[in-house]
Each structure stands twice: as structure tokens, then as C-alpha cells.
Amino acid sequence: MAITVVGSVAFDSIETPAGKRERCLGGAATYFSLAASYFTNVRVIAVVGEDFGKRQEAVFQARGIDMRGIERAKGKSFFWEGSYMDDLNQAKTHITDLNVFAAFEPKIPEVYADSEFLFLANIDPVLQRRVREAMPKARMVAGDTMNYWIKDHKPALLEVLKELDVLLINDTEVRMLAGKDNLVQAARAVLAMGPSSLVVKHGEYGATLFHAAAAKGEQPKQTFRAPALPLDEVVDPTGAGDSFAGGFFGYLAAQPEITAASYRNAMFYGSVMGSFACERFGTERMQELSREEIDQRFKLFRELTHLD
Amino acid sequence: MAITVVGSVAFDSIETPAGKRERCLGGAATYFSLAASYFTNVRVIAVVGEDFGKRQEAVFQARGIDMRGIERAKGKSFFWEGSYMDDLNQAKTHITDLNVFAAFEPKIPEVYADSEFLFLANIDPVLQRRVREAMPKARMVAGDTMNYWIKDHKPALLEVLKELDVLLINDTEVRMLAGKDNLVQAARAVLAMGPSSLVVKHGEYGATLFHAAAAKGEQPKQTFRAPALPLDEVVDPTGAGDSFAGGFFGYLAAQPEITAASYRNAMFYGSVMGSFACERFGTERMQELSREEIDQRFKLFRELTHLD
């Protein structure tokens, strides 16, 4: 089944202990699309500026990603500059230039309307909600958010949470959103806000999947933890979380039926795609994978925690 | 097979968001012994003061732990006071009174000499080495250490590392010992110092097992990650790491033969015992478990990461 994703397509300048790159292709929707494209068809809704050219287009085209929802606006694309010199788990932002993204009004191509899967990447919750409402055929909706929206736009965010089947956020965000330090208690509080499932990403320690209390007669779904592969070298963690989301949701969208086992496999595929993202700068690694390579790493992850 | 453990037996005063306890029974050797006692016979080498009475003795006796190596000295037992008010992952130490522990000279009862398993809990590496040398029949030796010894007693510690089959330390310690930030690189550097296996404990995120490069013709043992159970309430994390070590090494010591699969199960049993330790203050939970309860939780942990 096709996934439509709305979010940022951007340029990133990144410095890590492994080196430096100027103006790589980046943005949450970019990482998500590339990762999900190894599992299913992906359609993007975003806005870019005049600096988005043939080279950037080619990256999406090579992965068969539908770009008809990427609007070209006058001006420059969203630009982010950051570094991870002290701590690879924590980006330090130097510059955020919203540019054309500041006036982003998502426009949904008619050909996207039949998407049954919708991913709302980290953007203004008001826009997330608008896109969700404009796509009533989406039967499974997942989304992301960040500290900025939790802190300063909570009422709008709470409206979006009611619409979500799966919320994917990190440790700090779930604790901030719930106002609770204990992970299990924080997860329970966030699930009470609406999403039926919650994925908490722990960076180099993997991710945990929590489900809302099962409805009467329904089989309770267990909490599940996927490991992250201990990596020999983290070249650039930018986009790892969005790649996780792409692997997770892309795998789910490709299943004929979504069961408890699909969720578990999806958590592992999310971890797999997150680990690949860190191996090279920007989207470099995410552009050149093969499904075979992905499935090999899936097996490696399985071995990593498997008891006979 | 019996395990001999050398380390501290102490009194702890602890404050956590869940409450406060004055002078609970504590110490690394105490937690280790209690946890390991559910798997095999345990013998302790330690020193206590005149404040160690019938009530404390009864805790060891109830678990069938051999106390003939616990020396009674004039003065008070090791005392630690700490709190976890801001961060349950990080103890803040208020008081450390070494008392009789300051002059600890481990004395090994003759009846302990045939122990084939030896655990060197976190004490002065000079003493760890002395005990190891005095127990030549120990065919498998595991140990722990802490930042203080890594920082200020590194030469003595390096001598001990050469003697170890398994070193169990936490994230901060492995990075400090190796002088490397990347976990995999740090693990490799520490394995080059001597231990054939390394367990890195990640607190609420579980633990990772690394093995030194396999010798020629030997089957390579894979890196393995055990999850930690997301706990609804962490009452008191004191002793969780020592309880992990007790579950891990106790399980190994109870196996007729130690295989790659035994190591994997041992990692899970370590996580299981660490999770129990956090559920009540001090050793309260660790005193009253049953093997059935432990095996039930083992299954829960297995389910937590199991793919069909």
C-alpha cells in the first residue's frame, strides 16, 4: 500500500567527529521516504526552493518516490546547520533558516488521495492535522513531533495525537510530553492522549513499542523492545530517527494484514534503517541500499537478541 | 559449581523519589551473593564490623550462603549514604565511611579453595589480584570495577584485567577505561587488555556482551544484547548492577558446560535479577524471590524481544 508523507525536504550542513559536509540533501520527509521506499511506494508532500535542482530530484527519482506533491516556491529551501562534536546522541544547532518552509501550505495532489497510509513527519501540528483531514482514506496514520511543538504548541499537538495510530518520538520527548520521568508511566500518559501505539526511540539503545490497553475481547499486545546494532563508527546520526520511522512504517504498509508480529518485525526494520542512516553522511547510505542488504542486517539484529 | 565472591558487605542509607531507608543491608558482595544464590552455591569473602548482627546474618543464612569467609573486625561496617532524587540512573553519594573495610585483608577459608568460579566484586584491584592468586583452582573468573580505580589505580587494575574471563562494567566505565567514546571501539580496546568477554551494563536499556576475537578454528561468538524490562516504578536502583552480575555468573556456574547459548541466557538472567533488585528498597526483593518467579520473568524478557 502506498504511503503519503508530509514533512521537510531540506539542505543540511553537518559536522561530526568523522568530518564535515556542506548542504547535503536532508529533511525528515527525505529520510523517511528513502527508508520507506525499500518496502513500498512513497508519495511526498513538501515545499522546496529554487536551490532544489536536478541532482536532488534524481535522489528521489532513483528510488521511485512520487514527487508530484513537492511544491517549488520562490526563494531558498529549508536549511539546517548543526554539529555533533561533543556528543553523537545530541545535535547542536548552529543555524535554522526556514526559508520557503515558513509559509508551507501543504497541497495534496489528487493522485495521492487513495493512500491508505499517512505519515505526518515533524512539522507544525496545525499542518499535520490539516493534511490528515484532507486524506480521509488513510486508514493508518503515524506521526512524529519535537520538543518545540510540545513546549509551545501543545493544544494543537494534542488535537493531532487524537488522530494517530502510532506516535514515534524519542525518550526526551515522551518524558516532556507526559511530564513524567519514568518511561512506562510517561508512555501510559501519552497513550491516553490518543495514539493506540507509541514507539519511543532510544538512539544507540534501540526503541520500545508500547500499546494502549486492549479493548474488550481484543488480544492484549505486549510491550516490545528492539535493539540497536552497536556500530563501530557513527559517521553522522542525522536522520536516523526519520529513517527508523520510514523502515517501521514502510514495512507495516507492505503487509497484507497487520498483526502483533508485524509490529515486532516493523520495530526491527526501523532499527535496521536507523543503523544504516548513521553509516555515512546525510542520505548517502540511504540512497544506495538493496533489499537484500536490509534483510541481511535484519537477520543480524535478530541474532543480536535471539535466545534458542 | 560453587562461586566464591569477594567484595563489600555494608550498610546503606538510601533516598529515592519512592522514599527513604536508614542502614539497610547492602554492599556489592551482598547483592551479588543473594542474586547468585538462586542458581548455585555461593561463598562470601568480606569484612564486617560489630554492627553486623543476627538480623543481617539471617539474610545470608536464609539463602544458604556460606559466610565462613566473612571476617568480624572491631569497629563499624562499611557505610554508604546516597540519593537518587534527580536521576534514578545516577546515585549522588553523601557519605562513604570505609570503617573496617579500610584495612580489609581478604582471608580465604580453606573450604573455599575448590571453588571453580570466582567473582571479584568492586574493591581495590590489588586485593582482587591477591584473591585470584590465592585461588588457583578457579577456572572461570569474573570481576567488576569502578571509576575510582580506573582513574587513580590503573596499573593495578590492568594487572587484574589480564586474569579475567569476564569483566562486567557500565557504559561510563568502559568509555573511561578505554579512553574512547564509541561503545564498540571502547569494548574492543578493553578486550585487548585481557578479559575474553566484556559485559557492558546500560542501566534501564539492558546490557551488551562482547567477546574477544575468536582464536583460530574456534567458533566466533557474536555480540549479544539483552534488554531491560521497562519498569513501572523504580523504587531503588541500588545494587542492580551487582544483582545483574549475580544472575549472570550464577547462571553460568550452574551449567554443566558453558556454550555461546549459555552466555546469552546468562545475559537475560542478569537482566532479570537487575530488574527485581529495583523493585524494592535495598536487598528486600532479592531476599524473597523464588526460582519460579525468576523463570517467569525470564520468559517475559524473552517475549520482550522475541521475533517469531
Chai-1 contact restraints between the chains, C-beta under 6 A:
chainA,res_idxA,chainB,res_idxB,connection_type,confidence,min_distance_angstrom,max_distance_angstrom,comment,restraint_id
A,L183,B,P230,contact,1.0,0.0,6.0,A-B,restraint_1
A,V184,B,P230,contact,1.0,0.0,6.0,A-B,restraint_2
A,V184,B,D232,contact,1.0,0.0,6.0,A-B,restraint_3
A,H202,B,Y205,contact,1.0,0.0,6.0,A-B,restraint_4
A,Y205,B,Y205,contact,1.0,0.0,6.0,A-B,restraint_5
A,T208,B,P230,contact,1.0,0.0,6.0,A-B,restraint_6
A,Q222,B,E303,contact,1.0,0.0,6.0,A-B,restraint_7
A,R225,B,P227,contact,1.0,0.0,6.0,A-B,restraint_8
A,R225,B,L304,contact,1.0,0.0,6.0,A-B,restraint_9
A,R225,B,T305,contact,1.0,0.0,6.0,A-B,restraint_10
A,P227,B,R225,contact,1.0,0.0,6.0,A-B,restraint_11
A,P230,B,L183,contact,1.0,0.0,6.0,A-B,restraint_12
A,P230,B,V184,contact,1.0,0.0,6.0,A-B,restraint_13
A,P230,B,T208,contact,1.0,0.0,6.0,A-B,restraint_14
A,D232,B,V184,contact,1.0,0.0,6.0,A-B,restraint_15
A,A261,B,D308,contact,1.0,0.0,6.0,A-B,restraint_16
A,R264,B,L307,contact,1.0,0.0,6.0,A-B,restraint_17
A,R302,B,L307,contact,1.0,0.0,6.0,A-B,restraint_18
A,E303,B,Q222,contact,1.0,0.0,6.0,A-B,restraint_19
A,L304,B,R225,contact,1.0,0.0,6.0,A-B,restraint_20
A,T305,B,R225,contact,1.0,0.0,6.0,A-B,restraint_21
A,T305,B,T305,contact,1.0,0.0,6.0,A-B,restraint_22
A,L307,B,R264,contact,1.0,0.0,6.0,A-B,restraint_23
A,L307,B,R302,contact,1.0,0.0,6.0,A-B,restraint_24
A,D308,B,A261,contact,1.0,0.0,6.0,A-B,restraint_25
